[in-house]
Amino acid sequence: MTDVADKSSRIRIPALLIVVIAIALLGATIWRLDTSPSTDDAYVYADTIDVVPQVSGRIVDMPIHDNQAVKRGDLLFRIDPRPYQEALNEARARLDVLDKQIMLTQRSVDAQKLNAASLKAAVERARVQEAQAADTLSRTEPLLARGYTSAEEIDRNRTAEKSAKAELESTLLQAQEAAAAVSGVDALVAQRAEIRAQIANAMLNLEFTEVRAPFDGRVVSLHTTVGQFASALRSIFTLIDTRHWYVVANFRETELHGVRPGTPASVYLMSDTNLHFDGHVDSIGYGVLPDDGGVVLQGLPRVERSINWVHVSQRFPVKILVDHPDPSMFRIGTSAVASLRKGVESEHAPD
């Protein structure tokens, strides 16, 4: 009996040890999954823009090719500048002609103003002469009845008075006509402002004939070359912003507790699983389209009649900014694996 008991005891000890080890491994696994969740439902992402010209014309120069890396300020393509240069030259020529017209008109206006001022002085002299003639007539007429003057003298005074009045009226009319003839250059100056605006627009259009890279990037989806007619506001190709590379990883909602912008992360690409890259959470998705239920149709939520026994956790995209990506490896859409390190302080955490 003693031998049997000893043998049974020796059997129970390894079994108990195996159970303890299994429980410890299970606890470590659960702890690791809780503090460092990982997912292979991830892919590489970068911001992109459609490169579109702002003016239309035939492409005369395209020093790039598909999938080429470019630097900020590099020439992507050039549209034939001749029509826009001609429009600029024409606007500048119109401005020169208008400036000369303004100068000549100003001289004419100055002469008209001088003539008007001269006629204004003539009006004053005519008024004085008319007043003097009228005064002379009013003083000499009473003397005729007393015999102190002759009828011929009175007639001469009356004629002089009428002549002075007629001269005054004529001078007044000339002065009014001269004042009306004085025209400023305001309308021409307004035209000058309009032409200057046309020149500025022509210069801008000429500048738009050269399309340059707004940032460091990579050309993709280029399917044209020199000779193609480019239409304004129509895409020519796509430019990837290679300054920042991201990994978009879909984590279960149960794994997002404690995850916030700045949380450290580690990623690697399926193209080379030996290279790992550090990063941090840039943002967390706040909305996905559910596959079942909750869809709003005509103002009412639609809820499925059937209920699954197993409820699958929803996944939300977590956008991870890679700190030091390898430009030769990162491509949009590349499969990736991402891990988060919850509870670890990061220098990228927002204040």
Buried (B, 14 or more C-beta within 10 A) or exposed (E): EEEEEEEEEEEEEEEEEEEEEEEEEEEEEEEEEBEBBBBEBBBBBBBBEEBBBEBBBEBBEBEBEEEBBBEEEBBBBBBBBEBBBEBBEEBBEBBEEBEEBBEEBEEBBEEBBEBBBEBBEBBEEBBEBBBEBBEBBEEBEEEEEEEEBEEEBBEBBBEBBBEBBEBBEEBBEBBEEBBEBBEEBEEBEEBBEEBBEBBEEBBEBBEBBBBBBEBBBBBBBBEBEEEEEBEEEEEBBBBBBBEEBBBBBBBBEEBBEEBEBBBBBBBBBEEEEEEEBBBBBBEBBEEEEEEEEEEEEEEEEEEEEEEEEEEEEEBBBBBBBBEEBEEEBBBBEBEBBBBBBBEEEBEBBEE
